[in-house]
């Protein structure tokens, strides 16, 4: 379940970028009430994109900003409350990491959903029910 963090070059050191991504991963797991679920932990992946100064724009003008994009199957972060919680907490993580270098109003988030059966892991297409079963099996193993 890819997370993409896009930030201006120099905003965060490489170590802080890695730490920030780990915290975004934790936020997603917590919002989904799946902390410690091995299947989920192994499948939250992503990338950090750094763009040169002047390549991030708002209102057509260069600005220090950050974008957090989450791609998920339709069954994840499905309620309005979960969406709000992820967006608020992910924004908090990036804002804190930036240490005053970007304004909160310049941190944008979006959640993109893959349609039923369009989620793939290791070459296998997962329907929502299949994903739910894999997550539940992992929880059973963790709790055994």
N, C-alpha and C positions, 0 to 999 in steps of 0.2 A: 504494500500500500504506500505508494510513493509520496513523499513529502518533497516539495521543491522550495528552497529558500533562495530568493534572488536579492542580492544586496550590492551596493556600490563597492568597488575595490577600495581596500583600506579601512572600511568601516569596522571590521572585526579581524583580529589576528587569526591565523590558521587554527591555533589552539582554541580560541573562543568560538570560532565557527563550528568546530567539532563538538564542543561542549553545548553550544546552542542547539545543534541538530539532535544531540542526545536528549536534551530537555524537551524538544518538540515531540520526539518519539515517546517520552514518558507521559507527556500531556495527552497524546492520542490514546495510549494504553489506559490511562486513568479515566478519561472521558468515556471510553468504551467499557470500563470496569473489567479490563483484561490484563492488568499488571501481572507480570510473571507467567503469562501464557506463552509457552515456547513457540507454538505455531505462529502466533501473532508477532512475537518479538523477531522471529527470523524473517518475517515477511513485511516488516515496515522498513522500507528502503528509501532511497532518494538521492538528491543531489543538491549541492550548493553552487549557485551560479553567481559569479562576481562580474560586474559590468564596469567598464571604464567610466571615469568621471564624465558627466554630461550625457550618459547613455540611459539614464533613468529619468523619466519625464512625468510631470503632473501639470495639467493645464497647458501642455505644449512647451513647458519650460523645464530645464534641468533642475533636479531636486534630489537631496539625499532621501532615499525611501527604501522600503523593503517590501517584498511580496512573499506571502506564504501560500503555497498551493498544495492542497491535499487531494489526491485521487484515490477513490474508494469504490468498492462494490456498493450497490444500493442498500444493503442491509446494515452498513456501518455508519455511525454518527447520523442516525436516521431521524431522530426527533428534533424539533426546533430547539429544545433545551440543550441537547447535546451539541448541536451546531453552534449555538451561542457560547456554550462553555468552551469548546475548542477554540473558537475565534478569539474570545477574550483572553484565555490563558496563553495561547500561542503569541498573541500580540504582547502580552506581559513579558514573555520570555525574550522576545526580540528587542523590545524596548529596554529591558534591563541590560541585555548584552551590549546594546549600542551605547550605553552609558552617556545619554544626553546628546549623542551625535545625530539622531534623527528625532523628529517630532512624532508623537503617537499617531497624529492624524495622517502621517505619511507611512503608515504600516497598513498595507492592504492584505486581505486574506480571501481566498475562495476555496470552495469545496466542489469538486467535480466528480460525478458519479458515472461508473461504467454500467451499461445496461445488463440485464440478466444474461448470464452465460458468457459475458465478454471480459471476465476476469481470468487472467492466466498466470499460473505459477509453474515453472519448470516444464513448459510446453503443454500443460494440462489446462483445459478450459473448465472453470468452476462455475456452476450455477450457485445462486445464493444459498440454497439448502445444503449443497456440498460444502461450501465454506463454513456455514454454521456447524455442520457435523465435524469438520476438521478442527475447528476452534474448541468445540465441546470435548472431543476426544483428548485434545491436548490438556484441557483443564482437568479432565479425569486423571490423566497420567500425573500431572503436577500435584494433585491432591491425594494420590495413592500413597 
